[in-house]
Structures are given as structure tokens and as C-alpha cells.
């Protein structure tokens, strides 16, 4: 269960998310996105959607 207090007021949510990840993971994600012929953003959104 997600604690809604941790997210504050979600009104006006612009859909942006900043996540810091290791360079090695970033490189692997770029490579996989290129294989799929999509942007890194599209690939990550796909992975997150598949996991949710």
C-alpha cells in the first residue's frame, strides 16, 4: 500500500520523475531501447507499465 502522505499534493502532476540509476544500468537500458527502436523514455515507460 502506498502512503499518500509521502507524495504530497498530486494535483498538477506533470508526469515527470527523476530517478538516479547506476551508469551500467543506464547503458543497458539504452542498448535495449535501441534494439526495440524506441526512445529510452518509451522503453522505461513500457517496462514500468508491464511491472505495475
N, CA, C and O of each residue as an XYZ file, in Angstrom:
208
protein
N       0.840     -1.184      0.000
C       0.000      0.000      0.000
C       0.878      1.238      0.000
O       1.859      1.302      0.740
N       0.540      2.206     -0.810
C       1.338      3.423     -0.935
C       0.850      4.451      0.080
O      -0.353      4.682      0.204
N       1.758      5.050      0.785
C       1.430      6.102      1.734
C       1.245      7.402      0.970
O       2.221      7.980      0.490
N       0.007      7.870      0.849
C      -0.273      9.058      0.051
C       0.360     10.306      0.637
O       0.585     11.271     -0.093
N       0.655     10.320      1.928
C       1.290     11.484      2.530
C       2.707     11.681      2.008
O       3.207     12.806      1.976
N       3.350     10.602      1.601
C       4.719     10.693      1.094
C       4.769     11.416     -0.238
O       5.817     11.939     -0.618
N       3.653     11.454     -0.952
C       3.627     12.074     -2.270
C       3.105     13.495     -2.249
O       3.145     14.174     -3.275
N       2.622     13.962     -1.122
C       2.099     15.313     -1.038
C       0.887     15.495     -1.929
O       0.142     14.548     -2.179
N       0.697     16.687     -2.396
C      -0.444     17.010     -3.251
C      -0.118     16.630     -4.686
O       0.813     17.177     -5.276
N      -0.880     15.695     -5.255
C      -0.611     15.220     -6.606
C      -1.326     16.030     -7.676
O      -1.185     15.732     -8.862
N      -2.092     17.050     -7.287
C      -2.745     17.886     -8.285
C      -1.683     18.611     -9.086
O      -0.684     19.077     -8.539
N      -1.907     18.702    -10.388
C      -0.933     19.369    -11.239
C       0.255     18.484    -11.568
O       1.272     18.972    -12.059
N       0.140     17.193    -11.305
C       1.220     16.253    -11.599
C       1.520     16.292    -13.082
O       0.630     16.056    -13.899
N       2.751     16.584    -13.442
C       3.113     16.704    -14.858
C       3.684     15.426    -15.445
O       4.085     15.409    -16.609
N       3.729     14.364    -14.668
C       4.200     13.090    -15.179
C       5.707     12.947    -15.197
O       6.219     11.950    -15.706
N       6.421     13.897    -14.669
C       7.880     13.803    -14.652
C       8.343     13.065    -13.407
O       7.738     13.161    -12.339
N       9.431     12.328    -13.574
C      10.007     11.565    -12.479
C      11.515     11.555    -12.660
O      12.009     11.186    -13.726
N      12.237     11.948    -11.651
C      13.693     11.917    -11.706
C      14.168     10.736    -10.877
O      13.886     10.648     -9.682
N      14.893      9.827    -11.521
C      15.409      8.647    -10.833
C      16.896      8.537    -11.133
O      17.310      8.574    -12.292
N      17.681      8.406    -10.100
C      19.122      8.241    -10.286
C      19.419      6.745    -10.313
O      19.038      6.010     -9.402
N      20.107      6.302    -11.370
C      20.430      4.891    -11.520
C      21.913      4.761    -11.853
O      22.519      5.713    -12.343
N      22.500      3.607    -11.596
C      23.902      3.402    -11.932
C      24.136      3.531    -13.440
O      23.262      3.213    -14.247
N      25.322      4.001    -13.799
C      25.666      4.173    -15.215
C      25.562      2.866    -15.983
O      25.163      2.859    -17.148
N      25.916      1.766    -15.342
C      25.862      0.470    -16.026
C      24.423      0.107    -16.395
O      24.180     -0.414    -17.484
N      23.478      0.374    -15.510
C      22.074      0.105    -15.796
C      21.576      1.040    -16.891
O      20.844      0.618    -17.786
N      21.964      2.286    -16.822
C      21.582      3.274    -17.839
C      22.045      2.811    -19.220
O      21.286      2.881    -20.186
N      23.261      2.351    -19.310
C      23.803      1.877    -20.592
C      23.039      0.659    -21.097
O      22.745      0.564    -22.289
N      22.716     -0.267    -20.209
C      21.955     -1.457    -20.629
C      20.572     -1.077    -21.125
O      20.091     -1.634    -22.112
N      19.930     -0.133    -20.452
C      18.607      0.305    -20.881
C      18.659      1.002    -22.238
O      17.771      0.812    -23.069
N      19.686      1.800    -22.463
C      19.863      2.462    -23.765
C      20.017      1.413    -24.856
O      19.386      1.512    -25.908
N      20.846      0.416    -24.614
C      21.067     -0.638    -25.606
C      19.774     -1.374    -25.935
O      19.479     -1.631    -27.102
N      19.008     -1.709    -24.907
C      17.751     -2.438    -25.133
C      16.731     -1.565    -25.850
O      15.982     -2.058    -26.693
N      16.692     -0.273    -25.526
C      15.776      0.642    -26.211
C      16.146      0.745    -27.689
O      15.266      0.795    -28.548
N      17.429      0.778    -27.984
C      17.878      0.851    -29.377
C      17.482     -0.404    -30.149
O      17.073     -0.312    -31.306
N      17.598     -1.571    -29.524
C      17.199     -2.826    -30.163
C      15.708     -2.789    -30.496
O      15.287     -3.290    -31.539
N      14.913     -2.194    -29.607
C      13.460     -2.104    -29.801
C      13.068     -0.920    -30.692
O      11.892     -0.740    -31.010
N      14.051     -0.121    -31.087
C      13.815      1.072    -31.932
C      12.850      2.062    -31.290
O      11.973      2.610    -31.957
N      13.022      2.284    -29.987
C      12.219      3.267    -29.269
C      13.158      4.137    -28.438
O      14.326      3.803    -28.236
N      12.625      5.254    -27.963
C      13.430      6.123    -27.103
C      13.635      5.450    -25.742
O      12.901      4.538    -25.363
N      14.625      5.916    -25.041
C      14.878      5.397    -23.698
C      13.648      5.628    -22.819
O      13.259      4.750    -22.048
N      13.044      6.796    -22.936
C      11.850      7.106    -22.156
C      10.721      6.117    -22.463
O      10.096      5.581    -21.548
N      10.464      5.882    -23.742
C       9.402      4.945    -24.125
C       9.681      3.553    -23.583
O       8.768      2.867    -23.124
N      10.931      3.138    -23.633
C      11.284      1.798    -23.162
C      11.068      1.676    -21.650
O      10.537      0.671    -21.179
N      11.472      2.684    -20.903
C      11.306      2.645    -19.450
C       9.826      2.680    -19.077
O       9.402      1.965    -18.169
N       9.032      3.509    -19.771
C       7.591      3.551    -19.512
C       6.973      2.186    -19.792
O       6.118      1.722    -19.038
N       7.405      1.544    -20.875
C       6.925      0.201    -21.202
C       7.248     -0.777    -20.070
O       6.376     -1.525    -19.629
N       8.493     -0.773    -19.601
C       8.899     -1.690    -18.529
C       8.126     -1.433    -17.251
O       7.692     -2.378    -16.591
N       7.945     -0.171    -16.889
C       7.214      0.158    -15.681
C       5.747     -0.249    -15.794
O       5.170     -0.771    -14.840
N       5.155     -0.015    -16.939
C       3.770     -0.405    -17.156
C       3.567     -1.900    -17.094
O       2.554     -2.383    -16.587
N       4.540     -2.633    -17.613
C       4.482     -4.093    -17.605
C       4.587     -4.637    -16.176
O       4.039     -5.694    -15.866
N       5.284     -3.918    -15.325
C       5.517     -4.371    -13.956
C       4.425     -3.947    -12.985
O       4.292     -4.527    -11.908
N       3.650     -2.949    -13.354
C       2.658     -2.382    -12.422
C       1.422     -3.247    -12.307
O       0.499     -2.908    -11.566
